[in-house]
Amino acid sequence: MEGFESRVMGTNERAACPHCGAVCVKEHDVRQRIKRDVPLRGHRVELVLHKRRFWCIHCHKAFTESDSACGRRKRTTLRLREEIGQQACSRPLMHVASHYQVGPRFVQACLETVASTQLAKRGLSLEESGSLPTPRFLGIDEFARRKGHRYDTLLCDLEARQVLEVSAGRKKDEVASVLERLSNCDGVEAVSMDMSTTFREAVQLCLPRARIVADHFHVIQHVNKAVNKVIGRWAKKEEGKHALEGQRHLFLRNQEDLSAEDEQSRATLAAAFPEIGTAWQLKEALRTWYAEASAETAAAGLDRWIAAVKGQGPKELRQALSAFRNWRQEILAFFDFLPTRLSNGFVEGKNNRTKALMRQGFGYSNRRHLRLRILLEVA
């Protein structure tokens, strides 16, 4: 590979002895050291550094002048290592290593150096034992590193839209251990989560003053699953087997997302299958309640919706009401923070991005590296 070579020598005529501190002017000898620098327009750049060794007349020892551009015993310049680390923040390690013609371990070291500086500005660290900055609104969710076997928990600052920590495990004790690392547990006003009993118990234990807010998307999704079960029951019957084939999306999508043609098809099917039509209407009524209710009217509106489900809803929707009994206060807490619509939307987005990272890295058996990638991801 063609490149450039530049010869460099220091201009200082004296140096402080690292052994006794005396200023020395006697030059002992000069040795050449080849250092890699940042490529110039795709060409390799090498610095031939003439490093001088001084002789201390006080302690009778030789020493080499300091090298601020590269660092002690480094064969690359500081700015090259920073550039490699920045590239590795958004590109696979092997791609960066191949581009700069270095080893993947060297790229990993550069990445961790750059990452430690960036994370320190946010009050975070590479280690999983330090204290964490306390957000006003906290979001919490889990993701599978190996589905059914290994899970990690994401903690996010919903106001700053940043990931605070990626902790191993999702059990109550494991989640509690990372919540205890918050610098001011009383400073958290609200925690948004899906309807996970494990997360709720951990938050109640470690953040007793924080309000728990059930993520409204998961609440509606819970009802949507019940609607899907109603459709599935009718799809198994002879009269619904062909009529409902490929038409489930008409009842599972939001009404405003349906085209005029889709809405007409949905209305026709609802007339043919009144139970499915009722389930869809109840699902849309819940969405309307979320959009229009306030802190003063939310409880009464929820009670009316529950009464409607009990009175005319299919059995699948009536069975889904258990979540509204167990999570009533957490569901209603959503309206106490309006106009801020607290949700796990940002956390779910990070969760999806994490899954994409794992697919790109074929699973990321190196959990430390995966955690680093997630923490470095920008909003």
C-alpha positions in Angstrom: 0.0 0.0 0.0 1.4 3.4 -1.0 1.8 5.9 1.7 3.7 8.8 3.1 6.7 8.9 5.5 7.5 11.9 7.7 10.5 12.3 9.9 10.0 14.0 13.3 12.3 15.1 16.1 11.6 17.1 19.2 12.8 20.7 19.5 13.3 20.9 23.3 17.0 20.9 24.2 16.4 19.8 27.8 14.2 17.3 29.6 13.4 16.5 33.3 14.8 13.3 34.6 12.0 11.0 35.6 14.2 9.4 38.3 15.4 12.5 40.3 13.6 15.4 38.7 16.7 17.2 37.6 16.8 19.1 34.3 19.2 17.5 31.9 20.7 18.9 28.7 23.3 16.1 27.9 22.0 14.1 24.9 23.0 10.4 25.2 21.9 9.0 21.8 19.0 9.1 19.3 16.8 6.1 18.3 14.3 5.8 15.5 10.7 4.7 16.2 8.1 4.2 13.5 4.6 5.3 14.4 1.3 5.0 12.5 -0.7 8.2 12.0 -4.1 9.1 10.6 -4.4 8.1 6.8 -4.2 11.0 4.3 -6.7 10.6 1.5 -6.6 6.9 1.8 -2.9 6.6 1.9 -1.0 5.1 4.8 1.0 7.7 6.9 4.0 6.8 9.0 6.0 9.0 11.3 9.7 8.2 11.7 10.2 9.6 15.2 13.8 10.3 16.2 13.5 9.9 20.0 16.4 11.3 22.0 17.8 9.8 25.1 19.3 12.1 27.7 21.9 11.4 30.4 21.3 12.6 33.9 24.6 13.8 35.5 23.0 13.7 38.9 21.7 10.1 39.2 23.8 8.8 36.3 20.9 7.2 34.4 19.7 7.4 30.8 16.1 8.2 30.0 14.0 8.8 26.8 12.2 12.0 26.2 8.4 11.8 26.6 6.2 11.4 23.6 2.9 13.3 24.0 1.7 12.6 20.4 1.7 8.8 20.8 2.1 7.9 24.5 4.5 5.6 26.3 5.3 2.4 24.3 2.6 3.1 21.7 3.1 2.5 18.0 0.2 4.7 16.9 -0.6 8.3 17.4 -3.3 9.4 19.8 -5.4 10.9 17.1 -5.3 7.7 15.0 -6.5 5.7 18.1 -9.3 8.2 18.6 -10.4 8.0 14.9 -10.4 4.2 15.1 -12.4 4.3 18.3 -15.0 6.7 16.8 -15.3 4.5 13.7 -15.8 1.4 15.9 -18.7 3.2 17.7 -20.9 2.7 14.6 -19.2 0.0 12.5 -18.3 -3.7 13.1 -14.9 -4.2 14.6 -13.7 -6.4 11.8 -14.6 -3.8 9.2 -12.7 -1.1 11.0 -9.7 -3.5 11.6 -9.6 -4.3 7.9 -9.9 -0.7 6.8 -7.0 0.5 9.0 -5.0 -2.8 8.7 -4.9 -3.4 12.4 -6.0 -6.2 14.7 -9.6 -6.5 16.1 -8.3 -6.4 19.7 -6.6 -3.1 19.0 -9.8 -1.7 17.6 -11.7 -3.0 20.7 -9.2 -1.2 23.0 -9.6 2.0 21.0 -13.4 1.7 21.2 -13.3 1.3 25.0 -11.0 4.3 25.4 -13.3 6.5 23.4 -16.4 5.0 25.0 -15.1 5.6 28.6 -14.6 9.3 27.8 -18.1 9.7 26.2 -19.8 7.8 29.0 -18.0 9.8 31.7 -19.6 12.9 30.4 -23.0 11.3 31.1 -22.0 10.1 34.5 -21.7 6.5 33.4 -18.8 4.0 33.2 -17.6 0.9 31.5 -18.0 -1.1 34.7 -21.4 -2.3 36.1 -20.8 -1.3 39.7 -20.6 2.5 39.8 -23.5 4.8 40.7 -25.9 6.0 38.1 -27.4 9.4 37.6 -31.0 9.7 38.8 -33.6 10.6 36.1 -36.9 12.2 36.9 -38.7 9.7 34.7 -37.3 6.2 34.4 -38.2 3.6 31.8 -37.5 -0.1 32.3 -37.8 -3.1 29.9 -36.1 -6.4 29.2 -34.7 -8.1 26.1 -33.5 -11.6 25.4 -29.9 -12.3 24.6 -30.9 -15.9 24.1 -34.7 -16.3 24.1 -35.9 -18.5 27.0 -32.4 -18.6 28.6 -30.6 -15.3 29.1 -32.2 -11.9 29.6 -30.9 -8.4 30.3 -32.7 -5.3 31.6 -32.7 -1.8 30.0 -32.9 1.3 32.2 -33.5 4.5 30.4 -33.8 8.2 31.2 -37.1 9.1 29.4 -36.5 12.9 29.6 -32.9 12.9 28.3 -33.7 10.0 26.0 -30.6 8.1 27.0 -29.8 4.5 28.1 -28.6 4.6 31.7 -27.6 0.9 32.2 -27.8 -2.6 30.7 -27.9 -5.0 33.6 -27.7 -8.8 33.5 -30.9 -10.7 34.4 -34.6 -9.7 34.8 -35.4 -11.3 38.2 -36.5 -9.2 41.1 -33.2 -9.3 43.0 -31.2 -8.6 39.8 -33.4 -5.6 38.9 -33.3 -4.3 42.5 -29.5 -4.4 42.5 -29.2 -2.1 39.6 -32.0 0.3 40.9 -30.0 0.6 44.1 -27.1 2.1 42.2 -29.1 5.2 41.4 -27.5 8.2 43.2 -30.7 9.5 44.6 -33.5 7.0 44.7 -36.0 9.5 46.1 -35.4 11.7 43.0 -37.3 9.4 40.6 -40.9 10.7 40.2 -42.2 8.0 37.9 -41.3 4.6 36.4 -42.8 3.5 33.1 -43.0 -0.2 32.5 -45.0 -3.0 30.9 -47.3 -5.0 33.1 -44.5 -7.0 34.7 -45.0 -8.1 38.3 -41.2 -8.6 38.7 -40.4 -5.0 37.7 -43.2 -3.6 39.9 -42.0 -5.4 43.0 -38.4 -4.3 42.4 -39.4 -0.7 42.0 -41.7 -0.8 45.0 -38.7 -2.1 47.0 -36.0 0.3 45.9 -38.0 3.4 44.8 -40.9 3.6 47.2 -41.7 7.2 46.4 -41.8 6.7 42.6 -45.2 6.4 40.9 -45.4 3.3 38.7 -47.0 4.0 35.3 -48.3 1.1 33.2 -47.2 1.8 29.6 -50.4 2.6 27.7 -49.2 0.8 24.5 -48.9 -2.5 26.4 -52.3 -2.0 28.0 -53.9 -1.6 24.5 -51.8 -4.4 23.2 -53.1 -6.6 26.0 -56.7 -5.9 24.8 -55.6 -6.3 21.1 -54.4 -9.9 21.9 -57.8 -10.6 23.4 -59.5 -9.3 20.2 -57.2 -11.5 18.2 -58.3 -14.5 20.2 -61.9 -13.7 19.4 -61.1 -13.6 15.7 -59.1 -16.8 16.0 -62.1 -18.6 17.6 -64.4 -17.6 14.7 -61.8 -18.3 12.1 -61.8 -22.0 13.2 -65.5 -22.3 12.5 -66.8 -23.2 9.1 -68.6 -19.9 8.5 -65.5 -17.8 9.4 -62.7 -20.0 7.9 -62.8 -18.4 4.4 -64.4 -15.1 5.3 -61.7 -14.1 7.8 -58.7 -15.5 6.0 -56.1 -12.7 5.7 -58.5 -10.1 7.2 -57.4 -10.0 10.8 -55.5 -6.8 10.3 -58.7 -4.9 9.7 -59.7 -5.4 13.4 -56.2 -5.2 14.9 -55.0 -2.0 13.3 -56.1 1.4 14.6 -59.2 2.8 12.9 -57.4 5.9 11.6 -54.8 3.8 9.9 -57.4 2.0 7.7 -58.2 3.2 4.2 -61.7 3.9 3.1 -61.8 0.5 1.3 -60.4 -1.3 4.4 -63.0 0.4 6.6 -65.8 -0.8 4.3 -64.4 -4.3 4.4 -64.2 -4.2 8.2 -67.8 -3.0 8.5 -69.0 -5.8 6.3 -67.2 -8.4 8.3 -68.4 -6.8 11.6 -72.0 -7.1 10.4 -71.4 -10.8 9.5 -69.6 -11.5 12.8 -71.2 -9.2 15.5 -69.0 -10.6 18.3 -65.8 -9.6 16.5 -67.4 -6.2 15.7 -68.2 -5.7 19.4 -64.7 -6.7 20.5 -63.2 -4.2 18.0 -65.5 -1.4 19.2 -64.5 -2.0 22.8 -60.8 -1.9 21.8 -61.3 1.4 20.0 -63.3 2.7 23.0 -60.2 2.1 25.2 -58.0 4.0 22.8 -60.5 6.9 22.8 -60.4 6.9 26.6 -56.6 7.2 26.6 -56.8 10.0 24.1 -59.6 12.1 25.8 -59.6 11.4 29.5 -58.0 13.6 32.1 -56.8 13.0 35.7 -60.3 14.0 37.0 -62.3 11.8 34.5 -60.0 8.8 34.0 -61.3 6.6 36.8 -64.9 7.1 35.9 -64.2 6.5 32.3 -62.3 3.3 33.0 -65.1 2.0 35.1 -67.6 2.6 32.3 -65.4 0.8 29.9 -65.0 -2.2 32.2 -68.8 -2.3 32.8 -69.3 -2.3 29.0 -66.9 -5.2 28.6 -68.6 -7.2 31.4 -72.0 -6.5 29.9 -71.5 -7.1 26.2 -67.9 -8.1 25.6 -66.8 -11.6 24.4 -65.4 -14.0 27.0 -61.8 -13.4 25.8 -62.1 -9.7 26.6 -63.8 -10.4 30.0 -60.9 -12.6 30.9 -58.5 -9.8 29.9 -60.1 -7.6 32.6 -57.9 -9.3 35.3 -55.0 -7.0 34.3 -57.2 -4.0 34.8 -58.0 -5.2 38.3 -54.4 -5.9 39.2 -52.9 -2.8 37.6 -55.7 -0.3 38.0 -53.7 2.3 40.0 -50.7 2.0 37.6 -53.0 2.4 34.5 -54.7 5.5 36.0 -51.3 6.9 37.0 -50.7 7.7 33.3 -53.2 10.6 33.5 -51.5 12.1 36.6 -48.5 13.2 34.5 -50.4 14.8 31.6 -49.6 16.6 29.4 -46.4 14.5 29.5 -47.5 11.2 28.0 -45.2 8.9 29.9 -44.6 5.7 27.9 -42.0 3.1 27.2 -41.8 4.2 23.5 -38.2 5.2 23.7 -37.2 2.1 25.6 -39.0 -0.1 23.1 -37.1 1.7 20.3 -33.8 0.9 22.0 -35.0 -2.7 22.5 -35.6 -3.0 18.7 -32.3 -1.4 18.0 -30.6 -3.9 20.3 -32.1 -6.8 18.5 -30.8 -5.4 15.2 -27.3 -5.0 16.8 -27.4 -8.7 17.9 -28.5 -9.8 14.4 -25.6 -7.9 12.9 -23.2 -9.4 15.4 -24.6 -12.9 15.1 -25.7 -12.9 18.7 -22.9 -11.1 20.4 -21.5 -13.8 22.7 -19.4 -11.0 24.2 -21.9 -9.4 26.6 -19.5 -6.6 27.6 -19.2 -5.5 24.0 -23.0 -5.6 23.4 -23.6 -3.5 26.5 -21.0 -1.0 25.3 -22.7 -0.7 21.9 -26.1 -0.1 23.5 -24.8 2.6 25.9 -23.1 4.4 23.0 -26.2 4.4 20.8 -27.6 7.9 20.4 -31.4 8.7 20.6 
